[in-house]
Amino acid sequence: MEIKGKDLKLDPAEIEENKKKAEERFSLFKSYGYDRHKSQAFLIKKVGPIKGPVLEIGTGKGYMAAQLAKKAPSLLTVDISKEEQRLAVLNIAAESGLEQVGFLVCDAAKLPYPDNSFELVISVNAFHHFEAPFAVVAEMMRICKKKLVIADFNRQGFEIVRKIHQAEGHQHEEHQGDFGIVGVYLKEQGFSVKKFDDYCQLVYVAEKIKTKGGE
């Protein structure tokens, strides 16, 4: 069931405490060579203007959702983990507020929305977590009305993330899935695609090609 951010009651002290933890995490990543703020700015620039409803796949801790919420008239963010979304609520509340943000816990390969429901569908640094990544991409294409943006770490980004996780005593979770062929897949399914490989990120920006007589 979709939860409206504006209906959530949060403790301001908890929001502030979580914000400090997030900034500490950002500083740790930056010390290894990955500036999350710079990465987010890079991605937001590639997204471009947002005029309609947005669906984000893979909320994670809500860092990207917080930036999207500043630009989008409405944002729904989906994740399979209820625990991750709880942290995301706090991060988004601290950064942009929750007024126009909705949250849904579900399998991104089985989204409960009709075709062409969202002007923009976006997923950032989540592809490598998906057990069936191309099933998720297929769902993103189905519900996308106009633009689809999907990004994940490039080789440099993965090297940094792995080093950080190893330093913390565990391995970074990565499922199989060739992100390098996502652009080809999108083109085969009727999208125009631009590819950007810069600052720890590989980004595909795709738009649905309108056909004669309709979309």
C-alpha positions as CSV (number, residue, x, y, z in Angstrom):
1,M,0.0,0.0,0.0
2,E,1.3,3.4,-1.0
3,I,2.1,5.7,2.0
4,K,1.9,9.5,1.6
5,G,4.8,11.3,3.1
6,K,2.7,14.2,4.2
7,D,0.7,11.8,6.5
8,L,3.8,10.5,8.4
9,K,4.4,11.8,11.9
10,L,8.2,12.1,12.6
11,D,10.3,13.1,15.5
12,P,12.4,16.2,14.6
13,A,15.2,15.0,16.9
14,E,15.3,11.7,15.0
15,I,15.4,13.5,11.7
16,E,18.4,15.6,12.9
17,E,20.3,12.7,14.3
18,N,19.8,10.7,11.1
19,K,21.0,13.8,9.1
20,K,24.2,13.9,11.0
21,K,24.8,10.2,10.3
22,A,24.1,10.7,6.6
23,E,26.6,13.5,6.4
24,E,29.2,11.4,8.1
25,R,28.5,8.7,5.5
26,F,28.9,11.2,2.7
27,S,32.2,12.4,4.2
28,L,33.5,8.8,4.4
29,F,32.7,8.2,0.7
30,K,34.3,11.5,-0.2
31,S,37.5,10.5,1.6
32,Y,37.7,7.5,-0.8
33,G,37.1,9.7,-3.8
34,Y,33.4,9.6,-4.3
35,D,31.5,12.9,-3.7
36,R,27.8,12.0,-3.4
37,H,26.7,15.6,-3.7
38,K,28.7,16.0,-6.9
39,S,27.3,12.7,-8.2
40,Q,23.7,13.7,-7.5
41,A,24.2,17.1,-9.2
42,F,25.6,15.3,-12.3
43,L,22.5,13.0,-12.4
44,I,20.0,15.7,-11.8
45,K,21.5,17.6,-14.7
46,K,21.1,14.6,-17.0
47,V,17.5,14.2,-15.9
48,G,16.6,17.7,-17.1
49,P,13.3,19.5,-16.5
50,I,10.5,17.4,-14.7
51,K,6.9,18.4,-15.5
52,G,4.9,15.3,-14.5
53,P,4.8,12.5,-12.0
54,V,8.0,10.6,-11.2
55,L,8.5,7.0,-10.2
56,E,11.9,6.1,-8.6
57,I,12.9,2.4,-8.5
58,G,15.2,1.5,-5.6
59,T,14.7,4.1,-2.8
60,G,17.7,2.9,-0.9
61,K,18.4,5.5,1.8
62,G,16.5,8.2,-0.1
63,Y,19.5,10.3,-1.1
64,M,18.5,10.6,-4.8
65,A,14.8,10.8,-4.0
66,A,15.5,13.9,-1.8
67,Q,16.9,15.6,-4.8
68,L,14.1,14.6,-7.2
69,A,11.5,15.8,-4.7
70,K,12.9,19.3,-5.0
71,K,12.1,19.3,-8.8
72,A,9.2,17.0,-9.3
73,P,5.5,17.9,-8.9
74,S,5.0,14.5,-7.4
75,L,7.3,11.6,-6.6
76,L,6.6,7.9,-5.8
77,T,9.6,5.9,-4.7
78,V,9.6,2.1,-4.6
79,D,11.8,-0.3,-2.7
80,I,11.6,-4.0,-1.6
81,S,13.0,-3.2,1.8
82,K,10.7,-1.6,4.5
83,E,13.8,-0.9,6.7
84,E,15.6,1.0,3.9
85,Q,12.5,3.1,3.3
86,R,12.3,4.0,6.9
87,L,15.7,5.6,6.7
88,A,14.8,7.2,3.4
89,V,11.8,8.9,5.0
90,L,14.1,10.5,7.5
91,N,16.7,11.6,4.9
92,I,14.1,13.0,2.5
93,A,12.3,14.8,5.4
94,A,15.6,16.5,6.3
95,E,16.6,17.4,2.8
96,S,13.5,18.4,0.9
97,G,10.4,17.6,3.0
98,L,7.8,14.9,2.3
99,E,4.8,16.9,1.1
100,Q,4.8,15.6,-2.5
101,V,6.5,12.2,-1.9
102,G,4.9,8.8,-1.7
103,F,6.4,5.5,-0.6
104,L,5.7,1.9,-1.7
105,V,7.3,-1.4,-0.6
106,C,7.0,-3.9,-3.4
107,D,8.8,-6.0,-6.0
108,A,9.9,-3.6,-8.8
109,A,9.5,-6.4,-11.3
110,K,5.8,-6.4,-10.6
111,L,4.6,-2.8,-10.3
112,P,0.9,-2.2,-9.6
113,Y,0.4,0.6,-12.1
114,P,-1.0,0.8,-15.6
115,D,1.1,1.4,-18.7
116,N,2.4,5.0,-19.2
117,S,1.6,6.1,-15.7
118,F,4.7,8.2,-15.0
119,E,6.3,10.9,-17.1
120,L,9.7,10.0,-15.7
121,V,10.9,6.6,-14.4
122,I,14.3,6.6,-12.8
123,S,16.6,4.2,-11.0
124,V,20.0,5.1,-9.5
125,N,22.7,2.7,-8.2
126,A,20.1,-0.1,-7.8
127,F,20.5,-2.2,-10.9
128,H,23.3,-4.3,-9.3
129,H,21.0,-5.1,-6.4
130,F,18.2,-6.5,-8.5
131,E,17.9,-10.3,-8.6
132,A,16.1,-10.1,-12.0
133,P,17.4,-6.7,-13.4
134,F,16.0,-6.9,-16.9
135,A,12.6,-7.8,-15.5
136,V,12.8,-4.5,-13.6
137,V,13.9,-2.6,-16.6
138,A,11.0,-4.1,-18.6
139,E,8.6,-2.8,-15.9
140,M,10.2,0.6,-16.0
141,M,9.7,0.8,-19.8
142,R,6.0,-0.3,-19.4
143,I,5.0,2.4,-16.9
144,C,7.1,5.1,-18.5
145,K,5.2,7.7,-20.5
146,K,8.1,9.8,-21.7
147,K,11.6,9.5,-20.1
148,L,13.5,6.7,-18.5
149,V,16.8,7.3,-16.6
150,I,18.8,4.4,-15.2
151,A,22.2,4.8,-13.7
152,D,24.7,2.6,-11.8
153,F,28.3,2.8,-10.8
154,N,30.9,2.5,-13.5
155,R,34.2,0.6,-12.8
156,Q,35.6,3.5,-10.8
157,G,32.5,3.8,-8.7
158,F,32.3,0.1,-8.0
159,E,36.0,0.0,-7.0
160,I,35.4,2.8,-4.4
161,V,32.2,1.3,-3.0
162,R,33.9,-2.1,-2.7
163,K,36.9,-0.6,-0.8
164,I,34.6,1.1,1.6
165,H,32.6,-2.0,2.3
166,Q,35.8,-4.1,2.8
167,A,37.1,-1.5,5.2
168,E,33.9,-1.9,7.2
169,G,34.3,-5.7,7.3
170,H,31.8,-6.9,4.7
171,Q,31.3,-7.3,1.0
172,H,29.2,-5.0,-1.2
173,E,26.1,-7.0,-2.4
174,E,26.1,-7.3,-6.2
175,H,23.9,-9.6,-8.3
176,Q,24.6,-10.6,-11.8
177,G,23.4,-8.4,-14.7
178,D,25.3,-6.8,-17.5
179,F,24.5,-3.1,-17.1
180,G,26.6,-2.3,-20.2
181,I,23.9,-3.7,-22.5
182,V,21.0,-1.8,-21.0
183,G,21.3,0.9,-23.6
184,V,21.0,-1.6,-26.4
185,Y,18.0,-3.3,-24.8
186,L,16.2,0.1,-24.5
187,K,16.9,0.9,-28.1
188,E,15.5,-2.5,-29.2
189,Q,12.3,-1.7,-27.2
190,G,11.7,1.5,-29.0
191,F,13.6,4.2,-27.0
192,S,16.1,6.8,-28.1
193,V,19.1,6.5,-25.8
194,K,21.9,8.7,-24.7
195,K,24.8,7.3,-22.7
196,F,27.0,9.2,-20.2
197,D,30.0,7.7,-18.5
198,D,31.5,10.2,-16.0
199,Y,32.2,10.7,-12.4
200,C,31.7,7.2,-11.0
201,Q,28.4,6.7,-12.9
202,L,27.2,5.1,-16.1
203,V,23.9,6.7,-17.0
204,Y,21.4,5.9,-19.7
205,V,18.8,8.6,-20.5
206,A,16.1,7.2,-22.7
207,E,13.0,8.6,-24.3
208,K,10.0,6.8,-25.8
209,I,9.8,7.3,-29.5
210,K,6.3,8.4,-30.5
211,T,4.8,6.4,-33.4
212,K,2.3,7.6,-35.9
213,G,-1.2,7.6,-34.5
214,G,-0.1,7.6,-30.8
215,E,2.6,7.1,-28.3
